[in-house]
């Protein structure tokens, strides 16, 4: 069942296979725009649980999935409460840039990706994408963002299961995370907090597995900046 109230635009499409599914039975606020496109088989977009909800004004959500395997891609929506949020996510497709609405497909996609997206607050931007090159191990993204005007751009690419756990409770964080490398099982666990913004730029790459964990509590009035590159 699909029930979203107060919407301006709702576009749904599911191509090629009958076993793609979209299950949303929640309430959306004013100016709610939802665009869903699923291509191939075994793509699922659903609410995280029976208590999930979608609130907020001026929320834009674009969810796109491609899969040519028997392993399921899943996007689970949880909460998304607040005003002026922009959420774009793709599994099997890659966004061209952090700000573009166009995407590309590399011709090899094994699926198996999972994304859970939580956003509470105003003026947040979350872009995403997870792709592989034929492996069905897939990547995993989980998120808790209980704050205002965050700008987060996350990419997980290539074969090998890659995982990002992101939690941010403070205002106006700017986070960029990229994990790539064939056969590498990279992991990143990020928690940002404090009274002032933290700008984080993390790149984990190469075929050797990398792991990074950060718990940041920024109390610097000028803000905090962290840049990490791991792997070749």
SULNORRA-V577468 format. One line per field, one symbol per residue. phi: phi as a letter, one per 40 degrees, with the letter a starting at -180 (. if undefined). psi: psi as a letter, one per 30 degrees, with the letter a starting at -180 (. if undefined). A space follows every 50 residues. Layout:
phi: ???
psi: ???
//
This chain:
phi: .babcgccbbbbaacgbcccbbbbbabbccfcbbbbbbbgbgbbbaccac ccabbhbfcbbbbbbbabbccccbbbcbgfchbfcbbbaabgbbccacbc bcabbcgbacggcbbbbbabhbfcbbbgibbbbhcbcgbbbbabbbabfc bbbbbbbgcgcbbbbbbbbbcfcbbbbbbahcgcbcbabbbbahcbcbbb bbbbagcccbaabbbbbcbcccgbbbbbbbgb
psi: kjjjlglekjkkkjkekfgkkjjkiaklalhkkkkkjkkblhkkklkeaf glljlllhkkkjkkkkkgagkkkkkkkjdhkakhkjkkkkkflkkelffl glllkffjjfaglkkkjkkkalhkkkdakklahfkgellkklkjjialhk jkjkkklllkkkkkjkkkfllhkjkkkkklkkfkikkkjkkkalflkkjk jkjkllfkklkkkkjkjkgkfflkkkkkkkl.
//
